[in-house]
């Protein structure tokens, strides 16, 4: 067996296990899903938490599930069953909902916790490999995460089973998301630090160079004055205004092109060489939208004037967007 076939076979085996889990859910899981919907609806109007519990590989999957629900706006955390017996039960309230993960349904650490768990059976959910088991019997909702075979060669290490449990947790999370009506903007509230949050929340005004730090001239000034002012304020562009109204811009490329034309020099008026119809953007557009404008296939821009009601507010540059991590490929 080649190395590549070994890896490919694992992927196929786990994919088949997921298909099997989906078929089992569709065949006999309707009542379980309806109960889950009711629990989610109660959680949406209460301040209760969704708790995930498991040990070993199941514990790692439980932690990921808790993190996913938290990112969707539902308070959720991982509870280690052993730590719970040594004080962490203080985090658990009667109104909370708990999801227990176990391949065998007989995980000793979870079984030891059950007698002390102050959560009613109606609020207990199992993602389990053996529906008829001590843990399954203590839960109102049981989702079948059984597998025919682990992907590991010795059929021992949790591979296929942990994948199915993870996917079942994801399916629960997406169901919750659909019930909560969470928008992309709402999702970003919980992700302010990453590029996802930035792309949905950060606006042009947050990154623009304000007008007070930009070169600003009038149409009757000269190219010499443009160069001097752009040297003082090196932002790669110059705004042209008259009577506080934005008229257009000059960029470094315009200056270079000016010196390639006959009869033009340092005394050339700004009005003769400025761009009267530049692409502009408003301050309340998303920064990501500014990037889309700049990297449009029909043109490539390094700088955009920020305009509101014909008033120049500043420039937003490609440099600042890239520095913040924005990319059309992300």
Beta strands, then each sheet from edge to edge (+ up, - down):
strand 1: 50-53
strand 2: 76-79
strand 3: 97-102
strand 4: 124-128
strand 5: 141-144
strand 6: 209-210
strand 7: 215-217
strand 8: 237-242
strand 9: 245-251
strand 10: 280-281
strand 11: 303-308
strand 12: 311-317
sheet 1: 2+ 1+ 3+ 4+ 5+
sheet 2: 6+ 12- 11+ 10+
sheet 3: 7+ 8+ 9-
end
